[in-house]
Amino acid sequence: MANEILVVIGHRMGKGEAVARGIEKAGGKAIVIPGMAADMKLGDVMNENNATFGISFCGSGGAGAITAANKYGWKVKSEIRSIEGACQALREGCKVVGLGFMDVEDLGYQLVQTYKQLHGE
């Protein structure tokens, strides 16, 4: 793979470790933003680290994702409730994916695999 796939995770309750494990199993690198309300810091951390894409988790699946997209002009899809829906957001060209609480390894794994398929990596 020519370029590293860097994914930033912002979780409202300060979690994200399970999805990070999935990202790393798929060959990507994950940055989990620490602390409560980490989803609201997603855009800034993505921008600072030149992230490939970012994942925001909160109850509604929208707050951190929409904030990041509005601040930096990235394409976003929010209020997602499934792994397939998150993968579809990447297929639609989104850089920011907003989900309800879904900190599971398979989500991270599938997102990186989808990104690799889309970009021939």
N, C-alpha and C positions, 0 to 999 in steps of 0.2 A: 504494500500500500504506500503510495507516494506521500500523501499528507495524513497527518494524525487527525483522527476524528475526536474532537474535544467537545464534551457535553457538560453544560453547567446545569445543576439541579438546585432549584429553590423550593423548599417545602415549608408551608405555613407553620407546621408544628416542629420544625427543625430536624426532620428526618430526611431520608433519601438514600440511606446506605444500601438497601436491597437493590434498587434500580441501578445504583452505581456499580454493584457487583456484576449485574447483567451486562452493563456497558463494557466493563473491563473484560468479561469472558468473551465478548464478541470482538475484542481487539481495539476498543476505543479507550479514551481516557476520560474519567469523570472528575468533576469538581463539585463537591457537595458544600453548599453555603451553610455555615453553622448558625444555629440559634433560631429562636422563634421569629416568625414573619420573614423568613429567608426568601420567600417567594417575591417579596417586594424589592429585593436587592438583585433579582435575576438579571435585568437588563444591564445594570452597571458592571456586574461581574462578568457577564458574557462579553461586553464591550472591552473591558480591561484585559481579558484573556484571549480575545479574538476567537471566540468559541464557534464551532461548527453549527451547533444549535443548542437550544435550551429547553428545559422542561420545568414547568411551574405546577406545583400541587397546592390546592387549597379546597375548601369545601365546595365552592362553586365551580372551580376549575378555570377561573378567569382573571382574578385580580392581578396577580403578578405577571401573568402572560400579557394581558392587555396593557399594563403599565409599561412593560419592557418594549412592546411593539410601538406604543405611542411615542415613547421617548426617543427611540432610535430608528423608527420607520421600517421595522422588520415586518414581514408577513406573519400573521398569527392565526391560529385556530384554537378556540378555547371551548370550555364546557364539555370536554371529551370524557367518555366513560368506559372506553375499551382500548385494548392494545391495538386492534385493527384500526380503530378510529385515529389513534395517535400515528400509526404508520401511514395512514391515508393523508394526514396533515403534511407529513414529509413529502409524499408523492405530489401533493398540491403546491409544493415549493415553500412551505412555511419554515421559518427559522425558529419560531417560538411555538411550543405546544403546551397548552393549558389543560390539566386534568384534575378531576376530583381526586381524593386521596386514593392512590394506587401504587404504593411503594413495593413493587414486586420485581424480582430479577428478570423475569421473562419480558417485561416491558422494555427495560434497557437493552436487553439482548436483541429483541426484535427491531427496535428503532435503529440500532447500529447496522444490523443486517439489511434493513430497508435502505438506509443511506448508502451503504456499499453497493447495493444493486442499482440504485439510481445513478450513481457516479462511477460505475464500472471499476470498483475497487475490490 
